[in-house]
Structures are given as structure tokens and as C-alpha cells.
Amino acid sequence: MNLPNLHTDPTLAMVEWRYQLIKPCPAVSTFGKLHENVIRTLVIPKDELITVVNGPLNGARLVDIEWDAKPYIMFTEHLRNCGRRLGIAT
């Protein structure tokens, strides 16, 4: 059985990595009341730290992140353009 390589598999390359935003970055909240049909968007400020929780991480799809101990989603391309990878979250 072949296991995916975290360093070469683009779908896993960002999972559990921490990023510092080098400019403000848009995100969408994923917490709130169940069955609430409201989408909350926000801009995470420059210099904030976020952690990638899940993918898919290829192309311009959405990626799950955590910021300020809350779940959000953002476009992978936005994360690549707004963030500087720091290292694996501990």
C-alpha cells in the first residue's frame, strides 16, 4: 500500500501547516446555528496566524482553516497569495 507523501502530494501539502498572513485575506465562517441559511464573510487581518485543517488543496478550491480557535474556509489561491507558511502546527 502506498501512502501519500505530505511533501509531494498537492492535496496534502498544506494540511496542519501554520500560515502568517502577509496581507488581509477573505474567509467564510463555518460555525453558527444548525440549518441557519446565513453566510458570514470576513477579512482576516494581516499578521494573523491561521492553521490549515483540511483540503482539497489543489487549484482554486476551498480549504478548511482555523483562526482564533474557530473554523473558517477560504480559497486555496487566497491562502497562497495572502499567507507565508511558517511550519507544522503543534
JOGITA-V832117 format. One record per helix or strand of 2 or more residues. SS is the DSSP state (a for helix, b for strand). FROM is the first residue (numbers start at 0). LEN is the number of residues. If there is no record, write none. Layout:
# JOGITA-V832117
ss->SS from->FROM len->LEN
ss->SS from->FROM len->LEN
This chain:
# JOGITA-V832117
ss->b from->16 len->5
ss->b from->24 len->5
ss->b from->40 len->4
ss->b from->48 len->6
ss->b from->61 len->6
ss->b from->69 len->6
ss->a from->75 len->7
ss->b from->82 len->6
